[in-house]
Amino acid sequence: MIFLDTSALAKRYVEEPDSCTLEALFHDRVKEAYVSTLALPEFAAALGRKVRFSETSRDEAFKAMRYF
């Protein structure tokens, strides 16, 4: 079991530094992951910031939200 905060979750859905490290952790060790109930609004806010600062496209942000 592992608890993920929103910054770690973002690395699973949007390419960021250390995304590969987190993905490897999931494939190799994690069977269950837990997140806070605040993860959804925090994730949406993080995606909005990435769009505003041109770190990701609006389409990619919508795609990440759907997968989340």
NUKOL-500208 format. One line per 4 residues: their letters; for each residue x, y, z of N, C-alpha, C. Coordinates in nm, 4 decimals. Layout:
a) X Y Z X Y Z X Y Z | ...
//
This chain:
mifl) 0.0857 -0.1171 0.0000 0.0000 0.0000 0.0000 0.0899 0.1229 0.0000 | 0.0446 0.2248 -0.0719 0.1174 0.3510 -0.0794 0.0148 0.4636 -0.0812 | 0.0499 0.5745 -0.0194 -0.0345 0.6938 -0.0242 0.0315 0.7922 -0.1175 | -0.0445 0.8452 -0.2126 0.0090 0.9413 -0.3087 -0.0533 1.0777 -0.2885
dtsa) 0.0307 1.1785 -0.2853 -0.0242 1.3137 -0.2847 -0.0482 1.3555 -0.4298 | -0.1111 1.4691 -0.4480 -0.1522 1.5112 -0.5823 -0.0338 1.5349 -0.6742 | 0.0774 1.5847 -0.6226 0.1936 1.6077 -0.7092 0.2470 1.4765 -0.7651 | 0.2406 1.3703 -0.6867 0.2825 1.2388 -0.7365 0.1819 1.1858 -0.8377
lakr) 0.0544 1.2038 -0.8106 -0.0489 1.1594 -0.9049 -0.0331 1.2275 -1.0399 | -0.0021 1.3553 -1.0371 0.0117 1.4307 -1.1623 0.1171 1.3681 -1.2520 | 0.2220 1.3154 -1.1930 0.3290 1.2536 -1.2709 0.2812 1.1277 -1.3441 | 0.1744 1.0681 -1.2990 0.1193 0.9506 -1.3681 0.0355 0.9892 -1.4890
yvee) -0.0174 1.1100 -1.4910 -0.1122 1.1496 -1.5958 -0.0593 1.2558 -1.6899 | 0.0435 1.3302 -1.6475 0.1040 1.4345 -1.7296 0.2551 1.4158 -1.7208 | 0.3222 1.4160 -1.8342 0.4672 1.3962 -1.8343 0.5363 1.5095 -1.7589 | 0.6111 1.4722 -1.6560 0.6856 1.5658 -1.5714 0.8190 1.5012 -1.5370
pdsc) 0.9121 1.5813 -1.4807 1.0339 1.5185 -1.4305 0.9965 1.4102 -1.3284 | 1.0646 1.3016 -1.3311 1.0445 1.1865 -1.2423 0.9185 1.1057 -1.2722 | 0.8482 1.1346 -1.3808 0.7320 1.0535 -1.4165 0.7716 0.9081 -1.4373 | 0.8860 0.8852 -1.5001 0.9314 0.7480 -1.5254 0.9601 0.6749 -1.3951
tlea) 1.0170 0.7451 -1.2979 1.0474 0.6842 -1.1685 0.9196 0.6398 -1.0994 | 0.8194 0.7261 -1.0996 0.6929 0.6925 -1.0352 0.6244 0.5776 -1.1084 | 0.6284 0.5794 -1.2392 0.5652 0.4723 -1.3165 0.6332 0.3378 -1.2882 | 0.7646 0.3395 -1.2764 0.8377 0.2167 -1.2445 0.7976 0.1648 -1.1065
lfhd) 0.7785 0.2534 -1.0120 0.7345 0.2142 -0.8784 0.5997 0.1428 -0.8850 | 0.5083 0.1982 -0.9635 0.3763 0.1370 -0.9770 0.3843 -0.0014 -1.0380 | 0.4614 -0.0153 -1.1434 0.4682 -0.1444 -1.2113 0.5410 -0.2490 -1.1290 | 0.6377 -0.2073 -1.0510 0.7210 -0.3029 -0.9793 0.6702 -0.3392 -0.8403
rvke) 0.6066 -0.2451 -0.7697 0.5818 -0.2687 -0.6280 0.4412 -0.2427 -0.5780 | 0.3721 -0.1503 -0.6372 0.2470 -0.1036 -0.5779 0.1288 -0.1882 -0.6249 | 0.0595 -0.2441 -0.5298 -0.0628 -0.3180 -0.5601 -0.1853 -0.2331 -0.5275 | -0.1742 -0.1485 -0.4253 -0.2832 -0.0591 -0.3860 -0.2266 0.0799 -0.3618
ayvs) -0.2997 0.1798 -0.4067 -0.2603 0.3185 -0.3821 -0.3809 0.3929 -0.3264 | -0.3557 0.4807 -0.2347 -0.4610 0.5593 -0.1717 -0.4343 0.7068 -0.1951 | -0.5420 0.7820 -0.2100 -0.5304 0.9264 -0.2297 -0.6321 0.9964 -0.1407 | -0.6082 1.1230 -0.1166 -0.6993 1.2051 -0.0388 -0.8235 1.2380 -0.1213
tlal) -0.9324 1.2663 -0.0537 -1.0531 1.3105 -0.1244 -1.0302 1.4460 -0.1905 | -0.9264 1.5156 -0.1482 -0.8935 1.6449 -0.2094 -0.8153 1.6299 -0.3394 | -0.7767 1.5085 -0.3729 -0.6932 1.4871 -0.4908 -0.7599 1.5354 -0.6202 | -0.8883 1.5109 -0.6355 -0.9560 1.5513 -0.7595 -0.9535 1.7026 -0.7809
pefa) -0.9989 1.7847 -0.6849 -0.9915 1.9298 -0.7098 -0.8480 1.9815 -0.7175 | -0.7566 1.9221 -0.6414 -0.6166 1.9649 -0.6501 -0.5578 1.9300 -0.7866 | -0.5922 1.8130 -0.8376 -0.5428 1.7720 -0.9684 -0.5967 1.8633 -1.0780 | -0.7247 1.8955 -1.0709 -0.7848 1.9869 -1.1683 -0.7166 2.1235 -1.1634
aalg) -0.6877 2.1718 -1.0429 -0.6196 2.3015 -1.0286 -0.4779 2.2949 -1.0854 | -0.4081 2.1850 -1.0604 -0.2720 2.1691 -1.1128 -0.2728 2.1666 -1.2659 | -0.3706 2.0989 -1.3235 -0.3809 2.0972 -1.4694 -0.4117 2.2360 -1.5242 | -0.4996 2.3083 -1.4559 -0.5304 2.4448 -1.4979 -0.4064 2.5328 -1.4974
rkvr) -0.3229 2.5169 -1.3947 -0.1992 2.5941 -1.3876 -0.1068 2.5563 -1.5027 | -0.0965 2.4283 -1.5333 -0.0107 2.3842 -1.6431 -0.0579 2.4415 -1.7776 | -0.1873 2.4499 -1.7961 -0.2407 2.5089 -1.9194 -0.2094 2.6588 -1.9231 | -0.2338 2.7287 -1.8125 -0.2076 2.8741 -1.8076 -0.0615 2.9073 -1.8345
fset) 0.0311 2.8235 -1.7863 0.1737 2.8491 -1.8042 0.2310 2.7775 -1.9267 | 0.1433 2.7306 -2.0134 0.1813 2.6642 -2.1388 0.2734 2.5444 -2.1166 | 0.2528 2.4735 -2.0059 0.3297 2.3522 -1.9793 0.2616 2.2293 -2.0393 | 0.1353 2.2441 -2.0729 0.0616 2.1385 -2.1413 -0.0520 2.2042 -2.2186
srde) -0.1034 2.1335 -2.3154 -0.2142 2.1884 -2.3936 -0.3460 2.1653 -2.3211 | -0.4447 2.2394 -2.3615 -0.5781 2.2218 -2.3032 -0.6315 2.0811 -2.3339 | -0.6076 2.0338 -2.4552 -0.6524 1.8993 -2.4918 -0.5855 1.7925 -2.4049 | -0.4556 1.8079 -2.3805 -0.3856 1.7117 -2.2955 -0.4370 1.7177 -2.1517
afka) -0.4709 1.8363 -2.1049 -0.5252 1.8500 -1.9692 -0.6606 1.7795 -1.9588 | -0.7461 1.7978 -2.0575 -0.8756 1.7288 -2.0570 -0.8569 1.5771 -2.0628 | -0.7623 1.5332 -2.1432 -0.7338 1.3906 -2.1545 -0.6854 1.3357 -2.0196 | -0.5976 1.4079 -1.9532 -0.5484 1.3652 -1.8222 -0.6623 1.3583 -1.7197
mryf) -0.7531 1.4557 -1.7222 -0.8665 1.4536 -1.6284 -0.9547 1.3325 -1.6542 | -0.9786 1.3008 -1.7796 -1.0613 1.1838 -1.8112 -0.9966 1.0554 -1.7583 | -0.8653 1.0425 -1.7779 -0.7965 0.9232 -1.7290 -0.7943 0.9177 -1.5764 | -0.7822 1.0331 -1.5148 -0.7790 1.0381 -1.3684 -0.9100 0.9896 -1.3106
//
